């Protein structure tokens, strides 16, 4: 569950068109390691708590920077999970990243 400050921050970033440091980190990891789960990305990025990165991934998906790329068996948990990939375009046009 997202707390109120996370929701407010998400909406502020969305209005400003800016990404926070953890969102940038998540985006960098997804760009470099496409098709990985949030937990795999957290392991690769050496984030001991995957719940630090996972909310930023959800925010990036809501903002249209990334997309779900189906599900796969996570190599960390052994469970099926969503794999993530960079979106080529957003409704507003090219990402320009």
C-alpha positions as CSV (number, residue, x, y, z in Angstrom):
1,X,0.0,0.0,0.0
2,X,1.3,3.5,-0.9
3,X,1.4,6.1,1.8
4,X,0.1,9.6,1.2
5,X,3.5,11.2,0.7
6,X,4.4,8.6,-2.0
7,X,1.2,9.4,-3.8
8,X,1.8,13.2,-3.6
9,X,5.3,12.8,-4.8
10,X,4.2,10.7,-7.7
11,X,1.7,13.4,-8.8
12,X,4.3,16.2,-8.3
13,X,6.8,14.4,-10.4
14,X,4.1,13.7,-13.0
15,X,3.2,17.4,-13.2
16,X,6.8,18.5,-13.3
17,X,7.8,15.9,-15.9
18,X,10.8,15.1,-13.7
19,X,12.0,11.8,-12.4
20,X,13.4,11.2,-8.9
21,X,16.7,9.5,-8.2
22,X,15.2,6.1,-7.5
23,X,13.0,6.3,-10.6
24,X,16.1,7.2,-12.7
25,X,17.9,4.2,-11.1
26,X,15.0,1.9,-11.9
27,X,14.8,3.2,-15.4
28,X,18.5,2.7,-15.9
29,X,18.3,-0.9,-14.6
30,X,15.4,-1.7,-16.9
31,X,17.1,-0.2,-19.9
32,X,20.3,-2.2,-19.2
33,X,18.5,-5.4,-18.2
34,X,15.2,-5.6,-20.1
35,X,12.8,-8.4,-19.4
36,X,13.7,-8.7,-15.7
37,X,11.4,-8.8,-12.7
38,X,11.4,-6.1,-10.0
39,X,13.1,-8.5,-7.6
40,X,15.8,-9.4,-10.2
41,X,16.4,-5.7,-10.9
42,X,16.7,-5.0,-7.1
43,X,19.3,-7.8,-6.8
44,X,21.2,-6.5,-9.8
45,X,21.1,-3.0,-8.4
46,X,22.2,-4.3,-5.0
47,X,19.1,-3.0,-3.2
48,X,18.7,-5.2,-0.2
49,X,15.1,-4.2,0.2
50,X,13.2,-4.8,-3.1
51,X,10.3,-2.6,-1.8
52,X,12.6,0.4,-2.3
53,X,12.7,-0.2,-6.1
54,X,9.3,-1.8,-6.8
55,X,7.1,1.3,-6.1
56,X,9.4,3.3,-8.5
57,X,8.8,0.7,-11.2
58,X,5.1,1.0,-10.7
59,X,5.3,4.8,-11.0
60,X,7.4,4.5,-14.2
61,X,4.7,2.2,-15.7
62,X,2.0,4.7,-14.7
63,X,4.0,7.5,-16.3
64,X,4.4,5.5,-19.5
65,X,8.2,5.1,-19.4
66,X,8.1,1.3,-19.1
67,X,5.6,-1.5,-19.9
68,X,4.9,-5.0,-18.6
69,X,6.5,-7.6,-20.9
70,X,4.5,-10.6,-19.8
71,X,5.3,-12.8,-16.9
72,X,8.3,-15.1,-16.2
73,X,9.6,-17.2,-13.4
74,X,11.8,-14.9,-11.2
75,X,15.3,-16.2,-10.7
76,X,15.3,-14.8,-7.2
77,X,12.0,-15.9,-5.8
78,X,11.2,-18.8,-8.1
79,X,7.7,-17.4,-8.5
80,X,6.0,-16.0,-11.6
81,X,6.3,-12.2,-11.8
82,X,5.9,-9.4,-14.2
83,X,9.0,-8.7,-16.4
84,X,9.6,-5.0,-17.4
85,X,10.8,-3.3,-20.5
86,X,11.3,0.3,-21.7
87,X,8.4,1.6,-23.8
88,X,9.4,3.0,-27.1
89,X,6.8,5.8,-27.2
90,X,4.3,7.3,-24.9
91,X,1.0,8.9,-25.8
92,X,2.6,12.3,-25.7
93,X,5.2,11.3,-28.2
94,X,8.8,10.0,-28.1
95,X,10.5,9.5,-24.8
96,X,13.7,11.2,-25.9
97,X,15.8,9.3,-23.4
